[in-house]
Amino acid sequence: MTNIVLQLTSEEQQKIKTFYNKSLIDRNGPGILFGIKLTDTAITAYKSGKVMFQGAGATREAAKWGTVSATAKKSSNTKGDTLPKDFASLSVIGSDETGTGDYFGPVTVAAVYVPADKIELVQELGVKDSKQLTDEYMRKIAPDLMKVCTYSILTLRNDKYNEIQAKGNSQGKIKALLHNQALKHVLNKIAPEKPEYILIDQFAERGIYYNYLKNEKEIIREQVLFSTKAENLHVAVATASILARYAFLNEMDRLAEIVGFPIQKGASGKVDQMAAKIWLKFGEDTLRSMTKWHFANTEKARTLLQKKRSN
């Protein structure tokens, strides 16, 4: 499906509305001014001045109002599968994860379906690469994204993570299992509709990823693509990244309530200090339930704890 966006003035938008007056339809959603439905083209106008043309006749209709250029995002720094032409304008389920490098807090995975006719809406809601967004901004826009998109969010708390990891499962395998499960959930929710593609933010080569899943009864393989920095390639992955982060932050809030102060993110020396503090005040079992126990931070915190106790 061709997807073209023009940036127009309010006067130009009004001209479009008048021109297609007999084809106007009701379109509800954040930031939408009006919608138009032609036999082969859907047109949506937004308060920001953007007008989106979608469908077989998109190029023809958009050319009446401005210079046409199909939306597409590419990055020469990405690694993985070669994506189809105009991939950014297709209907895609994207999946991403966060929390894997944090000592405190869970591993969260989100999968999100963004059909072509919602791409512009999702962008209007503020979606871009989540690494360019603050935690507070993601907290703000995530609820709206959850209202308009079909999604699945999986939160693996560290008590369960430690149990799975202790059985010999690598973090890569844990992530693959979560991605596969989240994708199954979204596919079931949108059935019988199917995405044109599924894009996974690549953390392992295709062969390694599917080897992690070899014992699973149902493995999602159809139309699956892998790419690094996938949040820059389609808004579905960018949205998944935001929802995964949103779930991670919510769990960190829960942990903060347990100990009575905000929890340090990451795996730095500050994290070691906080871990030793929690260990001393609440005991090993509490700290273990909050952290990825196999991380090097545990032994560093143990050393700090011993120093505190000897003073």
N, C-alpha and C positions, 0 to 999 in steps of 0.2 A: 504494500500500500504506500503510495506517495504521500508525503507529509511535508507541507510547505508553510512557513510562518513569515508573515510580513509585519513590519512595525509601521503603523499608520497613525495619522492624527485623528482626533475625535471627529473632525469634519469628514474625513475620508471614510471613517467607520460608518457615519450616518449615511453617506452616499451608498455604501454597500447595503445597508439595511433597507434603504428606500428602493434600490435597484432590484433586490430579491424579496420585496415585500410579500408577495404571494407564497413564498416558500419558507417563511419564518416558522420556527417551531419553539416550543418551550424548552429551555435548557437551564437547569438549576445547578448551582455549584459556586464555590468561592471565586469571586473575581469575574464571573461570566456576565457579559452585557446582553448578548443574544445569540441564537443559533439559527442556522439555515440548512435545510435538507433538500438537495437536488437529486436527480436520478442517479448520478454517479459521483457526487461530491458532497461532503459535509463541511460546513463553514462555521467556525466558532470565533466570536469576538470577545476580547477581554478588556477590563478596565485599564490595564497597563498599556493598551494601545496595540497589543499583538492581535493578529487575526490569523487563525490556523485554517488551512485548506487540506482536506484529506480525501483520498479516493482516486479512482481512475482519471477523473477530470480535474484533479487539483491543479495541475500545471496550467491547463487552459483557463480556469477561472481566476487563479492568482495572477496570471499575466495581465488581466484586465485592470489590476489595481496597483501593480508595482513590479519591481525587478525580482524575478523568481530564482530562488536557490533552495534546493531541498536540504532539510536539516540533517546533519550527520556529524558525529564526533569520532575523531580518530586520534590516536596517539602513537608516535613513533617509538615511545619508550615502553610500550606494552609487549608482553611475551605471551604466546599461546596460540590458539586457533585463529586462522584468518576469518574475519567476520564478513557476512554478506554485504553487498552494496546497500547503502542507506539503512544500515542496521539500527541506528538510533531512532528511526521512525517506525520500527516494527513492533508487533505485540510480543512481549517478552516476559518470562518469569526470571527474575534475578535473585541470586542468593549471596549472602556475605556473612561474616562472623566478626566478633570482637571479644576482647577479654583474654585472649590466649597468652598474651605476654604480661598480664597483670598477676601479681602474687595474690592479692586479695581479689575477691569478686569472681563471678561465674564466667563460663564460656557461653556466649549467646549467639545463636544463629537465626537469621530471618530470611524468609523467601517471600517475594512480593510479585504479584502479577500486575503489570501495567499494560493494558491493551492500547493499541495505537490511538484510539479516540480519547484516551485519558492522559496522554503524554504531556500535552500543553497544560492541562489542569494541574498535574503533579508538579510541573515546573513552576506554575504560578503560586503554588503553595510553599515554594521556597527550596525545592530540592536541587542540590548540586553535590559535588563530592563532599562527603561528611567530614573529611579531613580539613576542609576549609570552613567548617561550621563549629561554633562553640557548643559545649554541652548544654548550656542554657537555651540556646536557640533550637537545638534538636529536641529538647524537652517540650518546647513550645509548639513546634510544627508536627511532631509525631502523632498526636491524637487526631489531627485533621487528616493526615495521610492514612491512618488506620480506618477512618470513616469512608474514604473513597476508593481504597485499594483492597483487593483480596490478598491476605497474607497469612503467614504462620511464623510465630516466634517461639523458639525453644530456648529455655534457660537451664543450663546444667550447673547447679550449685556445687560448691567445692567438696561438700561431704560425699556426694555421689561421684564427682569427678575423681576424687582420691581413691575411691573404691574401684572404679573402672581402671584407672591408671595402674593401681597396684597389681592388677591381674595380668599386666604385661601389655596393655594397650597403649600405643603411642598417642601423642596429642594429634598427630596427623590422622590416625584412624578414628579417633573420637570426633574430630571435625567432619570427616567424610560421612560418618554415620548420622550426624546431626543434619548435615546438608541434605542427604538423601531423604531423611525423614520429613524435613520441612518442605521439600519439593513435592513429596507424595501428598502431604496435607493440602497444599495449594492446588495441585492437579485435581484432587478429589473434590475440592470446593467449587472449582470452575467447570467441572465436567457437565455436559459433554463438550463444552468449548475447550479448545486446545491452543496453547501459545504457538507462535511461529517458531520460536526458539526458546531455549533455556540457557542462561549465561551464569556460570559460577565464577566468582572471584577466585582465581587460581592460587592455591596454596600447595598443590602437588601436581606432577605430570599426570596426564590422563590415565596412563597404564597403572601408575601407583595408586591413584584415587580409586579406580575400580577394583584393584587388588584388595584394598582395604574393605571393600563391600562384598567380597566374593562369597561370604556365607549368609548374606541377606536374602530373604525370600523374594523381595521385590526391589529391583534396582532400576532407578530412572536413567535411561540411556537415550531415549528418542529426542533428537534435535538438541542435544546438550553440547554446549560450547564452553571452553575454558579460556580465560584471559586474565593476566595480571592487570591491576589498576582498572578493573572492570567498571568501577563506579563512574569512570570518565567516559564509558562507552555506551551506556544506556541508563536512563533514569530508574529503571527497575532495580538495578544493582545499587545505585545511589540511595534509593528509598530503603532497600533492604539494609544497607549499612546504617542508615539513620535509626531504623526500628530496632536493629540489634543493639546499637549503642543506647537507645532509650531503655531497653530492657536491662542492660548492664547497669545503667545509672540507678534504676529503680531498686535493683538488688543491692547496690552499694549503699543506698539510703537505708535499706533494711538492716544491713550490717552496722551502719552508724548508730542506729537506734539501740542495738544490742550493747555496744561499748560506750555510747554516750558522747561520741565525737566523730567528725568526718573521717572517712577512711582514705588513706593515701593511695593514689592510683600508680600503676607501673611496677617497677621492681628495683628501684634505686636504693641508695643508702638510707634515705628517709623512710622507706618501707621497712628496712631492717630495724630501724629504731622503733617504729610503731609496732612492729610484730613483737619485739622484746617487751615493750610496754604492756601490750595486751596479754602476752604470755605470763608476765609477772602478776598482773592484776586479776586475770580471769582463768588462768590455767591452760595447760597444753591442749586439752580437748576442745576448748572454745576456739583457740587459735587455729587448730587443725581444721575445724569445720568451716573456717572462713577463708582458708588459703589453699593454694596448690602446693601441697606438702613436699613434693619432690623437687621444687625449685631450690636453688642454692641459697635463697634468702632464709630458709629454715635454719641452716647451720650457722649463718651469720647472726641471726637473731639469738640462737642458742648461746653463742659466744658472748654477745652483748648482755644476755640475761645472767650469765655466770659472773660477769664483771659487776653487774648491779648488785647481785646477791653477796658478793665478796666485799663490797664497799661498806 
